[in-house]
Amino acid sequence: MMDPTTDNAPPAADSGDPRAALETLRAEIAKAVVGQDPAVTGLVVALLCRGHVLLEGVPGVAKTLLVRTLAAALELDTKRVQFTPDLMPSDVTGSLVYDARTAEFSFQPGPVFTHLLLADEINRTPPKTQSSLLEAMEERQVTVDGTPRPLPEPFLVAATQNPVEYEGTYPLPEAQLDRFLLKLNVPLPSRQDEIDVVKRHAEGFNPRDLRAAGVRPVATSAHLEAAREAVSRTVVSSEITGYVVDICRATRDSPSLTLGVSPRGATALLSTSRAWAWLTGRDYVIPDDVKALALPTLRHRVQLRPEAEMEGVTADSVITAILAQVPVPR
């Protein structure tokens, strides 16, 4: 699984080098968030691929802080929406408001008009409100009263959900899950990481004041756009394309699954593999890149059979077994 952890600190950002600028993000985010390197890397991959992320973890593992810190380090605007059972679609997208002074209706933008939208506990709101994000995520626009309104660029939805509490929740439908580029598990920290977290708070760390924690912008939207251009030039051989397709097709034949990966999932895996290859310093994709991104890219696009789930089989274990079986190109 992808993990950019190294023993050395990332190099300082070079205004002319987008890769170096993005590599500094981990060190900058570490000033506020401890021990979540794979999730940080996943968010950067999603930004490079113009995709969206579903963050799954128990309360208190810094999911919200992670997104806020990423936005601060990239100098991007961010807004947070707490999804609740009574939240309406217009509370997310915005609505027409009557102005008595002009006797006209004017559009009041909702929180979706931002660069990084944190959709907190997205599975606590009914499907009608969940689906209000579909157009924004796919078309990068919001249509109100027949008028499409483009969203800022870059635009990323980082939605969170709790994996252990299901009472009062509305599971995301498969169609919406498939719109998320990655599903990232945010685990509980190791003992040492948890000691570091508690020590920081004892020394006065305030998660609501990132500037006081020393978090500064180390990359910009210009770096991000240059990085996207570089990723688009990363070479993908026909053998790698076939390897990606074979992995996804194998999920459709798995006896443990009722739903395999769609062609959209195959294109997503190819896209994330290219971004990962570029981040690791190559201009071509190798099979290890595909393996590194297979779990976060595919785990939410498959559906387990009830009997397999009862036996303790997980989506990750099925995909891992498929990766071991599908022939790897030379």
N, C-alpha and C positions, 0 to 999 in steps of 0.2 A: 504494500500500500504506500501511496505517496507520502514522503516525509522528507522535507528539505533540511533536516537538522544536520548541522556540521559543527565541528569543534571550533571553527574560527568565526569571528564576527563578520557580517557581510561588508563588502567594500563600500566606501562612501559614494553617494550618488554623484554621477557625472551628468551635467546638464545635457550633454550630447549623446549619452548612452542610456537608452530606455531600460535595458536589462539591468544595468548597475543601479539605476534609480529604483526599480521594483525590488531588487534584492535587498535594499536597505529597509524595506518595509518591515521585515521580520524583527530586526533589531529595534525599530521604532515602536512597533506594536508591543514588543516584549516589555516596554516600560510600563505598560498598563495591564497586559494580559500575560499570564504565566502558563507555559507548557501546552499551547494549543497550535503548534506549528502546522500540522496537517490541515486544520480548519482554515488557518490564515492562507496557506498555499492554495487551498480549494477556492477561496473567495477571489484570489488574484487570477486563478485560471478562469473562473466564471467571468470576471471583468474582461479578460483578454478575448474570450469567446462570445462576448455579448449575451451571456446566459444568466440564469437565476439560480439561487441556492436555497435548499431546504436544510435547516440546521436542526438536528434532533438531539436532545439531551435533557437530563433532569434539571429542575430549577437550581439556579445558583452556580452554574459552571461557566459564567461570563459570556453567554451567547450575545446578549444585548451590548455589553461592553466591547466585545470583539468587533461588531459592526461599527459602533461609534468610533472606536479607535482607528479602524481602517479608513473611515471617511476623513478623520482628522489628519491622518498621515498622508492621504492623497489630496487633501484640500478640496474635498467634495462636500456638497450639501447633503444632509441626511435628515429624515423624519421618521418618527416611530408611530405606529398605529397599534393600539391594544385591541385585538379582536375579541369581541364579546357577543353573547347571543342576541343582543338588541342592536348591534351595529348594522347600519343600512348601507347599501352600495354607494349612495351619494356622500356618505361620511368619508369614503375612501377616494372617490373620483372627483368630487365636487358637484355643484349644482347651480341652476339658474336662480338668482335672487332678485326680487323686485325692488327697484330703487324708486322710492316715492318722489325724490327730487326731479328725476328725469322722466318718470312715468314709463320706464323701460326695465326689461330684465337684463341683468348682467351676469356673466359667469364668474363664480367664485371657485378658484381651483382648490381641489382637495389635497391631502398630504401625498398622493401619488406623484404629484408634480415635484419631484426631487431627483437627486442622483442615486442615492442609496435609500431604499424604502425598507424599514424594518417592520415586517408584518408579524407582530408578536402573538404567539399562540393562535396561529391561523385556523387550527382545527376547533376552536371554540366558537366560531361564528357559523351560521347556517350556510348551506350551499349557494343560496342566492347572492350573499355578500362575498363568499369565496370566489364565485365566478366573475365578480366585478373586476377582478385582477387579470382575467384571461386575455382581454383585448390589450391591456397595458403590457403584459408580459410578451405576447406574441407580435402585436403590431406596433408596439411602442407609441401608442396614442390612446386617447380617451375620447369617445363619442358621446356628447350630451346634446339632446334635442337635434339630432341629425348632423351636428357639426363636429368633425374630427379635430382634435387638438393634440399636436405632437408633444411628447414628453422630452425632458432635457436629455442630453447626451453627455456622458454615459448614463445609463439607467440600469439599475440592478435591484431586484426584489430578493431580500434575504428573509425568508419566513422561518419561524421557529415553531416547534411543537414538542410536547412532553411525551416520551415513549411509555410512561408507566401509569398515567392517569387518563382514563377513558370516560369517566362519568361526566356527562354534560358536554361531550365533544361530538363533532361531525367529521368523520374521516374524509380526507380529501379524495374526490373521485379520481379514477385512473387517468381521465383526460387532463385533469389539472396536474397530477403528479408528473405526467409525461412532459409538461411544460417546464419543469425544473431541470436545469442542466445537470446539477449535482445534488446528491443527498449526502450531507456530511454529518457523521456522528461526532458529537462533542462529549467526550468521556469525562468522568471524574478524574481529577488530577492525581498524580502519584503522591506518595507520602512527602517526598522532598519538595515537590511543587506546591503542595498544600501548606507546608511549613513556610515557604517563601511568601505565599499569598497572605497568610495570617500575620507574618512578620511585617509585611508592607503596611497592612492596615494598622498594626500596632504603632508603626512609625508615622502615621498620619496620612496615609494614602487615601484620597477622596476620588472614587470612581466617577463622580459627577463633575470633576474639574480636571480634565485631561491636560490642560495647559500647565497646571501646577505640577502634574506628574512628569512634565518634560516632553510630552508628545508634540512634535512639530511636523509640518508638511515636508516630506522628503521626496515626493513625486507629484506630478501634476497631470491634468487631463491630456496635456500635450505629450508627455511621456507615454501615457497609456495609448494614445492614438498611434504614436510611432511604434510602440510595441505590437499593437494589433497588425500594423502593416508588415512588420517583420515576421510575425506568426503566419500570416497568409502566404508568405514566400517559403515557408518550411516545406521541404520536399517529402512527398508521400509516395512510395513506390506502389506498383500494382500488387505486389506480394503483401504489403501491409494492409492495403485496402481489402484484399481477399481474406486476410487474417481477421480483421475487424468484423466482416460480414459473417464469416464462419462461426465466430464466437456468438454473435447475436442470433444466428439461425439455430445454433445448438440449444439455446434457451427455449426455443419453441418446441423442441423435441424432448425436453426433459420430463421424465415421469413425475417429478416433484412439483411441477408448475402447471397452473391452469392458464397462465398468460405469460408469453415470452416477450422479448424485446422487439419493439416495432422498428421499421426502417428509420424513423426519427431518432431512435436510440442509437442506431449504428452510425448515423451522421454525427450525433453528439459525441460518441466515443472517439471517432476520428478527429473531431475538432479539439477535444480536450487533450488527446494524445499529442497533437501538434503543439499546443500551447505548452505542455509539460516538456516536450523535447526542446523547445526554444528557451524555456526558463532554465534548463539544465545545461545550456550552452551549445546545443547542436542545431544545425539547419536542416536536419532530416530526422524522420521518425524511425525508431527501431521497435521490435516487439516488446521490449521491457517497458517502453512508454505506454503501450496499450495495456499491458498488465497492471501498471501502476495506477491507471485511472479507471480500470474496469469496474471495480467495486463501487466507488462513489458515483460513477456515471450510470450504472445499470441497476443497482440494488432496488431502486424505487420504481423501476419499470417492469418488474416481474411480480407475479402473484402466486403464492404458494397454495398447493392443494391443502384442504383442511386436515387430511390424515397425515400429511408430511409435517404440517405445523404442530400437530399433536405429538409427533415423535421427536420434536425438538429441532427439526430442520429449519435453517434460516436462509434467507435470500443470499446472504454472503457466502454461506457454505456451498450452496448450489453453484453459484458463479465461480467460486474458487475451484470446485471440482471440474467445471467445464474448462477453465483455463488450463488445468492439468491434462485434459484429454485432447483438446484441439491442437493439431500439429502446428508447431511454430515454424514460420518461414526462416530460411537461412539469411 
